[in-house]
Amino acid sequence: MPELPEVETVRRGLEPVMMGAVIARAEVRRAGLRWPFPERMAERLTGARVDRLRRRSKYILVDLSTGETLLIHLGMSGRMLISGTMLGKFHHEHPAPEKHDHVVLDIDSGARITFNDARRFGAMDLFPTGEGEAHPLLARLGPEPLGNAFNETHLVAALAGKNTPIKTALLDQHIVAGLGNIYVCEVLHRAGISPRRKAGRISSARAAALVPIIRDVLGEAIASGGSSLRDYRQASGELGYFQHGFRVYGREGASCTTPGCGGTIRRIVQSGRSSFYCPRCQR
């Protein structure tokens, strides 16, 4: 499932095409995806101007001139693809409709935004713009890892006394929003912390040091266009390439990249998810 860097990359790809533009026509081709679409969604989107594109955790939020916000969740295989506009030096015509093109937004510039989702675990919703913090998908989210509210004081306090493994704690969206399996594995390797270690047993100094590492990993991933493992693509249709720089994720049996370590990457299962780490340099 796309994590924060992938979702932020898609948001940035959509912004130059959608920001300030009017949705000339919206077409909804099914009743819903993971959940039913809101009533009259096509009608409510048609004619609306896009005032702002934001991201909250793994959700894209499109603020509209109608006073509503369109929430987009990519799910496991969702793609927001752009056609009919200049993207870099290439001109993309509108492709023929595909089986899994579920929502199509025709922009007044001639561009088209298509939400394609083969597995149909994605979602879209509309809600009053000023009520975002009360939305069921957003209400209990923790601070954004790239924002000022996520700092050393917050993380040290959030981890104190926790008896869960640090990997599980960092995946807890109440502690920090947007982190997923891939990037937590990479963060813990850079920090030299075993994913097995109990969160409450990590010293305040080591817990505080996680904050800049988290920001560095996410920043590098965003700059690389995210990580393409199976279905993820950028809004331009291109693949992300941060996966080529993974230090541990998906590298079971490979040599650790930490200089002078000489360890071998292992894979274990925690809460039903694969954790990759080096048992020699991660303690």
VOPA-132757 format. One line per field, with one value per atom (N, C-alpha, C): residue number from 1; residue in three letters; x, y, z. Coordinates in pm, whole numbers, plus 50000, padded with zeros to 5 digits. Each point is the difference from the previous one (the first is absolute). Example, Ala and Ser with C-alpha at 12.3 -4.5 7.8 and 13.67 -1.06 7.14 Angstrom:
2
n: [1	1	1	2	2	2]
res: [Ala	Ala	Ala	Ser	Ser	Ser]
east: [51319	49911	50090	49965	50082	49923]
north: [49431	50119	50120	50105	50119	50109]
up: [50780	50000	50000	49928	50006	50073]
***
This chain:
283
n: [1	1	1	2	2	2	3	3	3	4	4	4	5	5	5	6	6	6	7	7	7	8	8	8	9	9	9	10	10	10	11	11	11	12	12	12	13	13	13	14	14	14	15	15	15	16	16	16	17	17	17	18	18	18	19	19	19	20	20	20	21	21	21	22	22	22	23	23	23	24	24	24	25	25	25	26	26	26	27	27	27	28	28	28	29	29	29	30	30	30	31	31	31	32	32	32	33	33	33	34	34	34	35	35	35	36	36	36	37	37	37	38	38	38	39	39	39	40	40	40	41	41	41	42	42	42	43	43	43	44	44	44	45	45	45	46	46	46	47	47	47	48	48	48	49	49	49	50	50	50	51	51	51	52	52	52	53	53	53	54	54	54	55	55	55	56	56	56	57	57	57	58	58	58	59	59	59	60	60	60	61	61	61	62	62	62	63	63	63	64	64	64	65	65	65	66	66	66	67	67	67	68	68	68	69	69	69	70	70	70	71	71	71	72	72	72	73	73	73	74	74	74	75	75	75	76	76	76	77	77	77	78	78	78	79	79	79	80	80	80	81	81	81	82	82	82	83	83	83	84	84	84	85	85	85	86	86	86	87	87	87	88	88	88	89	89	89	90	90	90	91	91	91	92	92	92	93	93	93	94	94	94	95	95	95	96	96	96	97	97	97	98	98	98	99	99	99	100	100	100	101	101	101	102	102	102	103	103	103	104	104	104	105	105	105	106	106	106	107	107	107	108	108	108	109	109	109	110	110	110	111	111	111	112	112	112	113	113	113	114	114	114	115	115	115	116	116	116	117	117	117	118	118	118	119	119	119	120	120	120	121	121	121	122	122	122	123	123	123	124	124	124	125	125	125	126	126	126	127	127	127	128	128	128	129	129	129	130	130	130	131	131	131	132	132	132	133	133	133	134	134	134	135	135	135	136	136	136	137	137	137	138	138	138	139	139	139	140	140	140	141	141	141	142	142	142	143	143	143	144	144	144	145	145	145	146	146	146	147	147	147	148	148	148	149	149	149	150	150	150	151	151	151	152	152	152	153	153	153	154	154	154	155	155	155	156	156	156	157	157	157	158	158	158	159	159	159	160	160	160	161	161	161	162	162	162	163	163	163	164	164	164	165	165	165	166	166	166	167	167	167	168	168	168	169	169	169	170	170	170	171	171	171	172	172	172	173	173	173	174	174	174	175	175	175	176	176	176	177	177	177	178	178	178	179	179	179	180	180	180	181	181	181	182	182	182	183	183	183	184	184	184	185	185	185	186	186	186	187	187	187	188	188	188	189	189	189	190	190	190	191	191	191	192	192	192	193	193	193	194	194	194	195	195	195	196	196	196	197	197	197	198	198	198	199	199	199	200	200	200	201	201	201	202	202	202	203	203	203	204	204	204	205	205	205	206	206	206	207	207	207	208	208	208	209	209	209	210	210	210	211	211	211	212	212	212	213	213	213	214	214	214	215	215	215	216	216	216	217	217	217	218	218	218	219	219	219	220	220	220	221	221	221	222	222	222	223	223	223	224	224	224	225	225	225	226	226	226	227	227	227	228	228	228	229	229	229	230	230	230	231	231	231	232	232	232	233	233	233	234	234	234	235	235	235	236	236	236	237	237	237	238	238	238	239	239	239	240	240	240	241	241	241	242	242	242	243	243	243	244	244	244	245	245	245	246	246	246	247	247	247	248	248	248	249	249	249	250	250	250	251	251	251	252	252	252	253	253	253	254	254	254	255	255	255	256	256	256	257	257	257	258	258	258	259	259	259	260	260	260	261	261	261	262	262	262	263	263	263	264	264	264	265	265	265	266	266	266	267	267	267	268	268	268	269	269	269	270	270	270	271	271	271	272	272	272	273	273	273	274	274	274	275	275	275	276	276	276	277	277	277	278	278	278	279	279	279	280	280	280	281	281	281	282	282	282	283	283	283]
res: [Met	Met	Met	Pro	Pro	Pro	Glu	Glu	Glu	Leu	Leu	Leu	Pro	Pro	Pro	Glu	Glu	Glu	Val	Val	Val	Glu	Glu	Glu	Thr	Thr	Thr	Val	Val	Val	Arg	Arg	Arg	Arg	Arg	Arg	Gly	Gly	Gly	Leu	Leu	Leu	Glu	Glu	Glu	Pro	Pro	Pro	Val	Val	Val	Met	Met	Met	Met	Met	Met	Gly	Gly	Gly	Ala	Ala	Ala	Val	Val	Val	Ile	Ile	Ile	Ala	Ala	Ala	Arg	Arg	Arg	Ala	Ala	Ala	Glu	Glu	Glu	Val	Val	Val	Arg	Arg	Arg	Arg	Arg	Arg	Ala	Ala	Ala	Gly	Gly	Gly	Leu	Leu	Leu	Arg	Arg	Arg	Trp	Trp	Trp	Pro	Pro	Pro	Phe	Phe	Phe	Pro	Pro	Pro	Glu	Glu	Glu	Arg	Arg	Arg	Met	Met	Met	Ala	Ala	Ala	Glu	Glu	Glu	Arg	Arg	Arg	Leu	Leu	Leu	Thr	Thr	Thr	Gly	Gly	Gly	Ala	Ala	Ala	Arg	Arg	Arg	Val	Val	Val	Asp	Asp	Asp	Arg	Arg	Arg	Leu	Leu	Leu	Arg	Arg	Arg	Arg	Arg	Arg	Arg	Arg	Arg	Ser	Ser	Ser	Lys	Lys	Lys	Tyr	Tyr	Tyr	Ile	Ile	Ile	Leu	Leu	Leu	Val	Val	Val	Asp	Asp	Asp	Leu	Leu	Leu	Ser	Ser	Ser	Thr	Thr	Thr	Gly	Gly	Gly	Glu	Glu	Glu	Thr	Thr	Thr	Leu	Leu	Leu	Leu	Leu	Leu	Ile	Ile	Ile	His	His	His	Leu	Leu	Leu	Gly	Gly	Gly	Met	Met	Met	Ser	Ser	Ser	Gly	Gly	Gly	Arg	Arg	Arg	Met	Met	Met	Leu	Leu	Leu	Ile	Ile	Ile	Ser	Ser	Ser	Gly	Gly	Gly	Thr	Thr	Thr	Met	Met	Met	Leu	Leu	Leu	Gly	Gly	Gly	Lys	Lys	Lys	Phe	Phe	Phe	His	His	His	His	His	His	Glu	Glu	Glu	His	His	His	Pro	Pro	Pro	Ala	Ala	Ala	Pro	Pro	Pro	Glu	Glu	Glu	Lys	Lys	Lys	His	His	His	Asp	Asp	Asp	His	His	His	Val	Val	Val	Val	Val	Val	Leu	Leu	Leu	Asp	Asp	Asp	Ile	Ile	Ile	Asp	Asp	Asp	Ser	Ser	Ser	Gly	Gly	Gly	Ala	Ala	Ala	Arg	Arg	Arg	Ile	Ile	Ile	Thr	Thr	Thr	Phe	Phe	Phe	Asn	Asn	Asn	Asp	Asp	Asp	Ala	Ala	Ala	Arg	Arg	Arg	Arg	Arg	Arg	Phe	Phe	Phe	Gly	Gly	Gly	Ala	Ala	Ala	Met	Met	Met	Asp	Asp	Asp	Leu	Leu	Leu	Phe	Phe	Phe	Pro	Pro	Pro	Thr	Thr	Thr	Gly	Gly	Gly	Glu	Glu	Glu	Gly	Gly	Gly	Glu	Glu	Glu	Ala	Ala	Ala	His	His	His	Pro	Pro	Pro	Leu	Leu	Leu	Leu	Leu	Leu	Ala	Ala	Ala	Arg	Arg	Arg	Leu	Leu	Leu	Gly	Gly	Gly	Pro	Pro	Pro	Glu	Glu	Glu	Pro	Pro	Pro	Leu	Leu	Leu	Gly	Gly	Gly	Asn	Asn	Asn	Ala	Ala	Ala	Phe	Phe	Phe	Asn	Asn	Asn	Glu	Glu	Glu	Thr	Thr	Thr	His	His	His	Leu	Leu	Leu	Val	Val	Val	Ala	Ala	Ala	Ala	Ala	Ala	Leu	Leu	Leu	Ala	Ala	Ala	Gly	Gly	Gly	Lys	Lys	Lys	Asn	Asn	Asn	Thr	Thr	Thr	Pro	Pro	Pro	Ile	Ile	Ile	Lys	Lys	Lys	Thr	Thr	Thr	Ala	Ala	Ala	Leu	Leu	Leu	Leu	Leu	Leu	Asp	Asp	Asp	Gln	Gln	Gln	His	His	His	Ile	Ile	Ile	Val	Val	Val	Ala	Ala	Ala	Gly	Gly	Gly	Leu	Leu	Leu	Gly	Gly	Gly	Asn	Asn	Asn	Ile	Ile	Ile	Tyr	Tyr	Tyr	Val	Val	Val	Cys	Cys	Cys	Glu	Glu	Glu	Val	Val	Val	Leu	Leu	Leu	His	His	His	Arg	Arg	Arg	Ala	Ala	Ala	Gly	Gly	Gly	Ile	Ile	Ile	Ser	Ser	Ser	Pro	Pro	Pro	Arg	Arg	Arg	Arg	Arg	Arg	Lys	Lys	Lys	Ala	Ala	Ala	Gly	Gly	Gly	Arg	Arg	Arg	Ile	Ile	Ile	Ser	Ser	Ser	Ser	Ser	Ser	Ala	Ala	Ala	Arg	Arg	Arg	Ala	Ala	Ala	Ala	Ala	Ala	Ala	Ala	Ala	Leu	Leu	Leu	Val	Val	Val	Pro	Pro	Pro	Ile	Ile	Ile	Ile	Ile	Ile	Arg	Arg	Arg	Asp	Asp	Asp	Val	Val	Val	Leu	Leu	Leu	Gly	Gly	Gly	Glu	Glu	Glu	Ala	Ala	Ala	Ile	Ile	Ile	Ala	Ala	Ala	Ser	Ser	Ser	Gly	Gly	Gly	Gly	Gly	Gly	Ser	Ser	Ser	Ser	Ser	Ser	Leu	Leu	Leu	Arg	Arg	Arg	Asp	Asp	Asp	Tyr	Tyr	Tyr	Arg	Arg	Arg	Gln	Gln	Gln	Ala	Ala	Ala	Ser	Ser	Ser	Gly	Gly	Gly	Glu	Glu	Glu	Leu	Leu	Leu	Gly	Gly	Gly	Tyr	Tyr	Tyr	Phe	Phe	Phe	Gln	Gln	Gln	His	His	His	Gly	Gly	Gly	Phe	Phe	Phe	Arg	Arg	Arg	Val	Val	Val	Tyr	Tyr	Tyr	Gly	Gly	Gly	Arg	Arg	Arg	Glu	Glu	Glu	Gly	Gly	Gly	Ala	Ala	Ala	Ser	Ser	Ser	Cys	Cys	Cys	Thr	Thr	Thr	Thr	Thr	Thr	Pro	Pro	Pro	Gly	Gly	Gly	Cys	Cys	Cys	Gly	Gly	Gly	Gly	Gly	Gly	Thr	Thr	Thr	Ile	Ile	Ile	Arg	Arg	Arg	Arg	Arg	Arg	Ile	Ile	Ile	Val	Val	Val	Gln	Gln	Gln	Ser	Ser	Ser	Gly	Gly	Gly	Arg	Arg	Arg	Ser	Ser	Ser	Ser	Ser	Ser	Phe	Phe	Phe	Tyr	Tyr	Tyr	Cys	Cys	Cys	Pro	Pro	Pro	Arg	Arg	Arg	Cys	Cys	Cys	Gln	Gln	Gln	Arg	Arg	Arg]
east: [50085	49915	50088	49970	50082	50010	50121	50022	50012	50038	50002	50079	50121	50074	49927	49936	49928	49880	49926	49882	50039	50107	50047	50049	50064	50045	49882	49894	49880	49937	49993	49942	50078	50132	50082	49984	49976	49977	49867	49899	49868	49991	50079	49986	50011	50101	50008	49886	49935	49889	49867	49982	49871	49987	50112	49992	49943	49890	49937	49913	49998	49922	49857	49914	49861	49977	49929	49962	49879	50026	49894	49897	50047	49908	50059	49918	50041	49914	50064	49929	50034	49898	50017	49943	50084	49963	49957	49994	49951	49946	49936	49936	50099	50117	50099	50119	50095	50118	50002	50093	50000	49871	49952	49873	49919	49869	49920	50046	49993	50029	49888	50029	49894	49891	49883	49888	50030	49956	50014	50143	50098	50138	50037	49959	50032	49940	49876	49933	50068	50042	50062	50141	50066	50134	49997	49903	49992	49979	50087	49992	50078	50056	50075	50142	50049	50139	50085	50120	50093	50077	49979	50066	50131	50012	50120	50010	50121	50026	50090	49954	50075	50020	50083	50014	49991	49925	49995	50026	50113	50040	50008	49922	50002	49880	49938	49882	50031	49951	50005	49869	50009	49883	49994	49890	49981	49891	50040	49904	49936	49866	49926	49931	49969	49933	49858	49946	49864	49994	50116	50003	50013	50023	50021	50143	50043	50132	49984	50071	50003	50115	49968	50102	50029	50128	50042	50096	49967	50089	50033	50127	50041	49983	49992	49987	50122	49982	50111	50049	49909	50037	49948	49949	49943	50105	49962	50088	49921	50060	49944	50085	49947	50078	49951	50095	49973	50016	49909	50015	49952	50039	49953	50064	50118	50068	50149	50074	50145	50057	50077	50069	50149	50074	50140	50004	50068	50011	49910	49917	49914	49855	49929	49858	49922	49910	49924	49856	49959	49860	49917	49868	49914	50001	50034	49997	49857	49982	49868	49963	49872	49959	50037	50045	50035	49898	50003	49901	49995	50116	50006	50013	49962	49991	49865	50000	49874	49948	50090	49959	50085	49934	50071	49962	50102	49979	50057	49915	50044	50017	50120	50035	49977	49967	49969	50117	50122	50118	50010	49919	50011	50068	50056	50063	49893	50039	49910	50073	49932	50051	49916	50066	49930	50043	49903	50028	49977	50110	49998	50036	49921	50025	49955	50097	49968	49944	50053	49957	49884	49971	49886	50005	50122	50016	50015	49998	50009	49868	49996	49878	49999	49878	49980	49882	50009	49891	49996	49887	49983	49949	50059	49955	50022	49928	50020	50145	50060	50143	50042	49919	50037	49985	49951	49974	50094	50116	50092	50049	50026	50054	49899	49874	49897	49968	50059	49972	50050	49924	50039	50139	50045	50132	50113	49967	50102	50003	49892	49979	50108	50052	50091	50145	50031	50136	50096	50122	50103	50060	50107	50061	50068	50012	50071	50150	50068	50143	50088	49950	50077	49957	49906	49950	50062	49979	50060	49946	49876	49942	50066	50066	50075	50143	50032	50133	50050	50120	50063	49917	49947	49920	49878	49931	49880	50035	50103	50028	50050	50086	50048	49883	49908	49885	49908	49983	49909	50053	50132	50058	50022	50003	50030	49901	50055	49917	49929	50016	49931	50067	49918	50052	49997	49962	49997	50136	50034	50125	50003	50117	50014	49946	50013	49944	49849	49932	49855	49961	50078	49969	50009	50102	50016	49896	49939	49892	49866	49994	49878	49968	49893	49967	49959	49975	49971	50128	50112	50129	50060	50000	50050	49924	49952	49913	50080	49966	50055	50112	50063	50107	49942	50066	49959	50117	49977	50094	50138	50000	50127	50090	49945	50085	50036	49917	50038	50119	49999	50116	50128	49990	50117	50046	49905	50033	50072	49948	50061	50139	50023	50136	50097	49961	50088	50025	49900	50012	50076	50021	50068	49916	49867	49908	49929	50000	49932	49849	49930	49854	49935	50075	49948	50002	50085	50018	49871	49968	49881	50016	49894	50007	50034	49944	50024	50138	50077	50136	50105	49957	50094	50026	50125	50034	49941	49984	49946	50087	50130	50092	49984	49988	49984	49862	49898	49866	49996	50063	50004	50074	50105	50079	49923	49889	49919	49933	49971	49924	50073	50126	50066	50023	50018	50018	49871	49887	49871	49984	50032	49985	50095	50122	50097	49953	49955	49956	49880	49902	49882	50036	50087	50042	50071	50088	50072	49902	49903	49903	49913	49958	49918	50082	50126	50086	50019	49987	50016	49868	49893	49871	49933	50042	49941	50062	49939	50050	49896	50040	49910	50033	49910	50020	49907	49872	49905	49921	49901	49907	50027	50080	50010	50068	49941	50059	49972	50086	49977	49883	49952	49888	50035	50128	50045	50001	49978	50007	50137	50098	50135	50010	50098	50026	50084	49983	50094	50125	50110	50122	50074	49935	50068	50032	49923	50024	50142	50062	50137	50101	49955	50089	49966	49911	49967	50127	50013	50114	49965	49872	49960	49873	49903	49870	50013	49947	50002	50136	50099	50137	50041	49906	50032	50114	50100	50114	50112	49979	50103	50088	50115	50093	49952	50021	49965	50086	49939	50072	50072	49983	50069	50149	50081	50145	50057	50077	50068	49913	49871	49911	50023	49982	50019	49885	49890	49884	49917	49903	49909	49857	49928	49864	49908	49919	49903	49858	49907	49858	49927	49920	49913	49859	49902	49862	49953	49952	49947	49860	49904	49860	49956	50044	49959	50076	50102	50075	50147	50065	50143	50083	50094	50098	50137	50073	50135	50098	50105	50097	50131	50104	50130	50019	50006	50015	50135	50095	50134	50008	49948	50016	49873	49889	49877	49975	50004	49990	49879]
north: [49881	50119	50124	50098	50122	50065	50047	50067	50151	50074	50146	50050	49952	50056	49978	49885	49974	50093	50016	50086	50146	50045	50137	50021	49900	50011	50014	49922	50011	50138	50049	50133	50106	49994	50099	49989	49879	49984	50057	49990	50052	50152	50057	50142	50095	49988	50097	49987	49885	49979	50042	49978	50022	50133	50052	50120	50118	50056	50115	49965	49873	49957	49963	49992	49963	49858	49921	49867	50018	49997	50026	49888	49878	49886	49888	49945	49885	49881	49886	49877	49893	49941	49894	49872	49900	49882	49879	50015	49892	50061	49919	50052	50029	49940	50023	49910	50013	49913	49925	50033	49932	50029	50124	50040	50069	50013	50071	50144	50050	50141	50084	50127	50086	50025	50032	50024	50116	49985	50102	50051	49912	50045	50069	49942	50061	50139	50016	50129	50101	49957	50091	50043	49917	50035	50085	49977	50073	50149	50081	50146	50057	49915	50048	50039	50108	50041	49940	49959	49944	50115	50022	50109	49958	49873	49955	49848	49949	49856	49978	49917	49972	49850	49965	49858	49992	49903	49969	49852	49964	49861	49939	49898	49934	50039	50114	50046	50129	50011	50125	50073	50130	50081	50115	50007	50102	50096	50121	50100	50067	50006	50050	50132	50074	50129	49987	49880	49974	49988	50008	49985	49857	49910	49859	49959	49892	49944	49858	49971	49864	49924	49892	49914	49884	49974	49892	49909	49872	49900	49899	49980	49916	49851	49961	49859	49921	49876	49914	50023	50035	50006	50124	50098	50118	50088	50055	50091	50122	50117	50124	50037	49981	50017	50122	50074	50122	49974	50052	49992	50131	50020	50115	50131	49998	50125	49979	50109	49991	49960	49892	49954	49993	50101	50006	50030	49917	50022	49905	49923	49904	50047	49973	50031	49869	49992	49878	50020	49924	50002	49918	50020	49919	49856	49907	49859	49949	49888	49937	49956	50010	49959	49855	49977	49866	49947	49870	49933	50058	50036	50044	50151	50076	50145	50034	50029	50011	50142	50099	50141	50080	50082	50081	50146	50086	50143	50073	50060	50081	50144	50053	50133	50101	50124	50100	50031	49964	50021	49898	49894	49890	49879	50014	49886	49907	49878	49902	49928	49987	49925	49873	49886	49872	49924	49958	49916	49855	49928	49859	49915	49898	49918	49857	49915	49862	49919	50020	49918	50062	50125	50071	50009	50021	50028	50149	50080	50144	50058	50131	50065	50146	50054	50143	50041	50122	50052	50151	50059	50144	50041	50106	50049	50151	50071	50144	50031	50093	50027	50029	50071	50036	49890	49883	49891	49881	50025	49892	49924	50072	49934	49907	50013	49913	49882	49996	49891	49868	49893	49872	49951	50030	49954	50091	50120	50098	50038	49969	50055	49961	49880	49952	49989	50065	49994	50083	49950	50072	50110	50065	50109	49951	50090	49971	49993	49897	49985	50111	50072	50110	50135	50001	50124	50032	50122	50045	49928	49948	49934	49865	49946	49876	50038	49990	50040	49902	50024	49908	49985	50110	49995	49911	50017	49919	49853	49964	49858	49933	50067	49942	49973	50093	49982	49889	49992	49901	49857	49984	49866	49957	50094	49969	49899	49894	49900	49902	50014	49910	49863	49895	49865	49934	50074	49945	50018	49918	50021	50137	50057	50132	50002	49891	49995	50022	49931	50013	50140	50058	50134	50105	49990	50100	49984	49881	49979	50047	50032	50047	50142	50014	50129	50105	49959	50096	50066	49931	50055	50090	49954	50079	49956	50095	49970	49979	49894	49982	49900	49961	49901	49862	49925	49863	49905	49877	49891	50025	50044	50017	50099	50119	50107	49984	49932	49971	49905	49900	49910	50078	50091	50077	50095	50061	50091	49927	49886	49926	49950	49966	49959	50117	50115	50117	50038	49978	50034	49894	49882	49892	49938	50002	49947	49878	49892	49878	50021	49949	50012	49922	49907	49921	50076	50100	50068	50066	49985	50062	50153	50066	50146	50069	49951	50062	49976	49910	49970	50080	50081	50082	50129	50037	50119	50125	50104	50125	50056	49986	50054	49927	49866	49923	50024	50014	50029	50136	50099	50134	50001	49918	49995	49942	49932	49944	50110	50113	50105	50050	50044	50045	49888	49876	49888	49974	50004	49983	50106	50124	50108	49982	49956	49978	49891	49887	49888	50041	50065	50041	50104	50094	50101	49941	49903	49934	49921	49934	49922	50089	50115	50093	50051	50033	50050	49895	49872	49890	49959	50070	49966	49882	49967	49887	49868	49892	49865	49922	49949	49918	49853	49928	49858	49917	50032	49927	50095	50068	50077	50149	50051	50145	50065	50110	50088	50144	50091	50141	50044	50122	50051	50010	50013	50005	49863	49895	49863	49937	50080	49948	49927	49910	49927	50085	49979	50055	49913	50051	49920	49995	50039	49993	49855	49904	49859	49956	50069	49963	50039	50084	50041	49935	49900	49932	49943	50020	49942	49865	49983	49872	49943	50083	49950	49912	49878	49908	49941	50017	49956	49881	49915	49883	49918	49970	49921	50081	50130	50086	50056	50051	50057	50137	50029	50130	50108	50115	50108	50093	49979	50083	49974	50104	49980	49924	49895	49924	49903	49988	49911	49854	49965	49862	49908	50054	49918	49964	49913	49955	50039	50055	50046	49880	50010	49896	50054	49907	50036	49925	50072	49940	50053	49939	50044	50058	50123	50069	50050	49956	50041	49978	49889	49964	50071	50079	50073	49962	50004	49968	50115	49966	50097	49955	50089	49971	50080	49934	50070	49923	50066	49937	49970	49873	49967	50037	50031	50036	50147	50090	50142	50066	49926	50054	49931	50076	49945	50056]
up: [50000	50000	50000	49914	49998	50138	50032	50127	49975	50102	49990	49879	49971	49885	49867	49983	49876	49986	50109	49996	49978	50065	49982	49857	49942	49862	49905	50022	49917	50017	50125	50024	49924	50006	49930	49849	49949	49858	49955	50086	49967	50011	50090	50033	49881	49913	49889	49900	49995	49906	50061	50131	50063	50073	50052	50084	49922	50050	49937	49880	49961	49884	50041	49902	50023	49946	50078	49954	49908	49870	49902	49998	50025	49998	50084	50087	50080	49960	49984	49966	50103	50060	50099	49938	49985	49920	50083	50130	50085	50130	50079	50122	50111	49996	50104	49981	50090	50000	50132	50087	50130	50077	49987	50057	49890	50017	49899	49983	49878	49977	50062	50034	50054	49896	50046	49910	49905	49876	49896	49988	50012	49999	49869	49888	49872	49989	50042	49995	50091	50118	50097	49957	49921	49954	49873	49915	49873	50024	49940	50013	50116	50085	50116	49960	50059	49980	50110	49965	50098	50064	50128	50071	50064	50035	50070	49996	49990	50013	50119	50093	50121	50015	50096	50038	50151	50048	50144	50011	50062	50010	49859	49973	49869	49915	50030	49929	49925	49876	49926	50024	50029	50028	49900	49927	49896	50047	50041	50046	49879	49998	49885	50031	49896	50016	50053	49996	50050	50151	50067	50145	50044	49904	50032	49967	50062	49975	49949	49891	49945	50064	50069	50062	49906	49975	49912	50074	50004	50058	49890	49972	49888	50028	50126	50031	49956	49958	49964	49857	49911	49858	49930	50074	49937	49934	49885	49926	49957	50014	49947	49879	49881	49878	49922	49944	49926	49851	49921	49854	49938	49873	49926	50035	50060	50035	49989	49997	49991	50135	50001	50120	49967	50043	49959	49851	49923	49855	49921	50069	49933	50003	49892	49993	50009	50097	50022	49952	49902	49956	50098	49994	50085	49951	50087	49958	49993	49934	49997	50141	50037	50135	50029	50123	50043	50099	50019	50085	50140	50054	50139	50015	49896	50011	50064	50130	50074	50013	50005	50009	49902	49920	49900	50020	50013	50017	49878	49921	49887	50047	49983	50047	49888	50033	49898	49908	50040	49915	49888	50008	49905	50059	50119	50066	50056	50026	50060	50112	50115	50114	50013	49995	50008	50124	50079	50116	49959	49987	49959	50121	50028	50119	49973	49966	49962	50116	50119	50114	50077	49971	50058	50152	50054	50143	50026	49895	50017	50046	50015	50048	49959	49987	49982	50087	50052	50081	49985	50033	50003	50137	50056	50130	50007	50088	50014	50036	49930	50014	50144	50073	50136	50102	49957	50094	49979	49941	49970	50122	50108	50118	50067	49962	50056	49909	49881	49908	50060	49988	50063	49960	49879	49956	50046	50047	50035	50148	50071	50134	50100	49992	50104	49954	49892	49949	50085	50013	50072	49913	50047	49924	49873	49905	49876	50028	49949	50030	49943	49900	49942	50054	50096	50057	50135	50048	50125	50123	49992	50116	50029	49900	50021	50035	50127	50047	50105	50049	50095	50127	50050	50123	49982	49888	49972	49993	49922	49979	50127	50075	50126	50094	50011	50088	49949	49868	49942	50017	50001	50011	50145	50091	50140	50057	50058	50067	49908	49868	49908	49998	50010	50004	49863	49897	49864	49934	49901	49927	49934	49986	49941	49858	49926	49863	50005	50091	50013	50043	50093	50050	49890	49914	49894	49889	49992	49904	50054	50128	50062	49952	49923	49940	50103	50124	50106	50050	49985	50045	49894	49876	49888	49876	49922	49886	49872	49928	49866	49987	50111	49991	49973	49915	49969	50012	49960	50024	49937	49875	49929	50071	50027	50049	50147	50077	50139	50002	49911	49992	49967	49905	49960	50111	50070	50110	50112	50039	50112	49965	49873	49962	50013	49953	50010	50146	50084	50141	50079	49940	50071	50109	49983	50101	49944	50076	49957	50000	49898	50000	50113	50062	50111	50133	50012	50129	50045	50127	50056	49996	49957	49984	50131	50110	50129	50056	49937	50048	49923	49907	49923	50076	50015	50075	49935	50080	49947	49889	50016	49899	49867	50005	49876	49938	50084	49950	49931	50063	49943	49866	49990	49877	49882	50029	49892	49917	50061	49931	49875	50008	49877	49899	50050	49907	49922	50068	49933	49892	50033	49903	49881	50028	49891	49905	50055	49917	49915	50061	49924	49894	50035	49904	49880	50025	49890	49913	50064	49924	49912	50053	49921	49882	50024	49892	49891	50038	49903	49936	50033	49943	50066	50123	50072	49959	50047	49974	49920	49885	49918	50021	50065	50023	49911	49998	49918	49910	50059	49920	49997	50093	50013	49881	49954	49901	50040	49953	50021	49913	50021	49921	49852	49969	49860	49934	50082	49949	50020	50042	50021	50133	50008	50124	50094	50132	50096	50001	50059	49996	50133	50112	50129	50037	49946	50032	49962	49907	49962	50107	50096	50108	50133	50002	50125	50063	50131	50071	50061	50037	50058	49939	49967	49959	49874	50009	49888	49969	50091	49972	50087	50036	50082	49938	50083	49955	49940	49975	49943	50110	49962	50097	50047	50127	50056	49935	49970	49935	50097	50130	50098	49992	49980	49988	50119	49971	50104	50075	49965	50075	49965	49874	49958	50033	50050	50034	49879	50022	49894	50037	49902	50024	50024	50104	50033	49983	49985	49996	50111	50077	50099	49975	50061	49986	50133	49995	50119	49967	50078	49979	49856	49943	49865	49890	50034	49899	50006	49885	49994	50054	50087	50048	49952	49938	49952	50085	50045	50086	50002	50051	50018	50149	50039	50141	50059	49914	50052	50039	49918	50032	50053	50002	50059	50134	50106	50135	50073]
***
